[in-house]
Amino acid sequence: MTEQEFEDQSPRMAQSHLERAYMEEYLRGLGLSLDDLRLLPTAQARELLRAASTYASMRLSEVESRSHLVEELHGGPPPM
């Protein structure tokens, strides 16, 4: 993997890890884990995954909004 490919993937990988962490956080709040979903009926597992995904999406949007606010407060994006 070239350095450019790594730099292009890093933000996506970080977001993916954060999304998974938020999904796990949601499920933990229900006393479940991602592994526990395999033991549930398919329809129930899908519904829980959908709810966890929605929760994660909302949290990621919140992170992105805060990032944009910080950029605005500090005069734009950080220098590269």
KOLVEX-585966 format. One line per 2 residues: number of its first residue (from 1); their letters; for each residue x, y, z of N, C-alpha, C. Coordinates in steps of 0.001 Angstrom, whole numbers, plus 500000, padded with zeros to 6 digits. Layout:
NUM) a) X:Y:Z:X:Y:Z:X:Y:Z | ... $
//
This chain:
1) mt) 500850:498829:500000:500000:500000:500000:500895:501234:500000 | 500600:502164:499109:501393:503378:499054:500983:504318:500172 $
3) eq) 501819:505296:500428:501517:506274:501476:500221:507010:501162 | 500016:507354:499882:498799:508060:499480:497563:507191:499722 $
5) ef) 497636:505910:499384:496506:505010:499623:496208:504915:501108 | 497265:504859:501928:497079:504793:503373:496399:506059:503887 $
7) ed) 496866:507217:503420:496272:508482:503856:494821:508584:503418 | 494499:508062:502235:493124:508098:501748:492216:507189:502565 $
9) qs) 492735:506071:503063:491919:505118:503796:491817:505430:505283 | 492790:506096:505855:492809:506325:507290:491537:506982:507821 $
11) pr) 491070:508091:507226:489838:508689:507752:488641:507746:507647 | 488563:506995:506544:487449:506050:506378:487527:504937:507414 $
13) ma) 488738:504453:507650:488914:503394:508646:488573:503902:510041 | 489007:505110:510348:488714:505689:511656:487209:505854:511832 $
15) qs) 486542:506327:510787:485093:506503:510864:484399:505158:511028 | 484886:504156:510335:484311:502821:510444:484450:502277:511867 $
17) hl) 485622:502474:512457:485837:502013:513835:484943:502772:514806 | 484800:504073:514584:483950:504885:515454:482489:504473:515306 $
19) er) 482072:504211:514077:480691:503766:513841:480407:502458:514585 | 481335:501531:514495:481169:500254:515189:481117:500466:516707 $
21) ay) 481967:501351:517207:481983:501635:518641:480646:502220:519095 | 480071:503102:518298:478766:503665:518646:477668:502598:518600 $
23) me) 477750:501703:517635:476768:500619:517570:476889:499722:518810 | 478118:499420:519187:478336:498602:520387:477846:499331:521628 $
25) ey) 478057:500644:521679:477580:501447:522810:476053:501353:522924 | 475378:501480:521794:473918:501388:521782:473454:500026:522303 $
27) lr) 474052:498982:521787:473660:497629:522189:473984:497370:523655 | 475134:497874:524125:475484:497718:525547:474430:498347:526441 $
29) gl) 473881:499477:525976:472819:500145:526720:471574:499266:526864 | 471439:498310:525975:470323:497360:526032:470737:496050:526698 $
31) gl) 471986:496001:527163:472486:494777:527791:472890:493710:526790 | 473212:494140:525555:473569:493207:524483:474932:493550:523899 $
33) sl) 475446:492634:523098:476654:492878:522315:476369:492466:520878 | 477291:492796:519989:477113:492371:518596:477055:490848:518504 $
35) dd) 477852:490168:519309:477837:488704:519306:476490:488146:519762 | 475848:488834:520697:474542:488377:521196:473486:488365:520097 $
37) lr) 473643:489221:519108:472634:489310:518044:472535:488017:517253 | 473617:487273:517189:473594:485995:516453:472660:484973:517104 $
39) ll) 472409:485165:518379:471568:484219:519113:470086:484571:519031 | 469792:485748:518517:468408:486214:518450:467757:485811:517132 $
41) pt) 466430:485788:517100:465741:485554:515825:466159:486619:514805 | 466214:486228:513552:466717:487099:512497:466014:488451:512462 $
43) aq) 464700:488462:512549:463952:489718:512476:464321:490642:513636 | 464442:490090:514811:464794:490891:515983:466230:491418:515863 $
45) ar) 467139:490587:515400:468533:491004:515227:468626:492124:514193 | 467898:492002:513096:467906:493048:512064:467390:494367:512616 $
47) el) 466320:494292:513376:465733:495509:513948:466712:496179:514911 | 467382:495389:515716:468370:495948:516645:469565:496530:515890 $
49) lr) 470007:495862:514846:471106:496396:514040:470703:497699:513355 | 469486:497753:512886:468984:498976:512250:468954:500124:513262 $
51) aa) 468461:499843:514454:468413:500877:515490:469822:501301:515906 | 470726:500346:516039:472113:500652:516408:472783:501467:515312 $
53) st) 472500:501138:514065:473071:501869:512939:472549:503304:512894 | 471276:503471:513159:470683:504810:513196:471323:505630:514305 $
55) ya) 471488:505032:515473:472137:505699:516594:473559:506112:516212 | 474301:505202:515605:475673:505488:515202:475714:506620:514178 $
57) sm) 474796:506620:513239:474739:507677:512228:474483:509039:512865 | 473590:509070:513822:473303:510331:514509:474525:510821:515276 $
59) rl) 475209:509921:515948:476411:510302:516699:477522:510760:515767 | 477704:510083:514619:478720:510504:513652:478388:511881:513081 $
61) se) 477117:512143:512841:476702:513467:512370:477017:514533:513407 | 476807:514185:514657:477121:515110:515750:478623:515417:515779 $
63) ve) 479449:514394:515626:480901:514582:515607:481299:515477:514430 | 480718:515220:513274:481036:516016:512090:480611:517469:512269 $
65) sr) 479433:517676:512838:478953:519044:513074:479874:519785:514035 | 480291:519105:515082:481205:519739:516038:482537:520064:515374 $
67) sh) 482997:519178:514514:484260:519414:513811:484164:520662:512942 | 483050:520811:512226:482860:521988:511384:482783:523255:512234 $
69) lv) 482126:523178:513372:482027:524325:514273:483408:524740:514764 | 484223:523772:515161:485579:524076:515623:486386:524710:514494 $
71) ee) 486244:524186:513286:486947:524782:512139:486527:526233:511942 | 485238:526501:512027:484745:527865:511857:485268:528777:512956 $
73) lh) 485262:528300:514173:485723:529114:515301:487209:529437:515206 | 487956:528539:514578:489405:528721:514495:489867:529183:513115 $
75) gg) 488939:529627:512286:489314:530235:511018:489556:529287:509860 | 488940:528142:509865:489071:527234:508730:489713:525929:509096 $
77) pp) 489857:525063:508090:490423:523726:508359:491892:523831:508754 | 492374:522848:509487:493782:522879:509895:494692:522751:508684 $
79) pm) 495869:523371:508767:496807:523259:507636:497314:521831:507497 | 497586:521437:506282:498084:520079:506011:499577:520056:506015 $
//
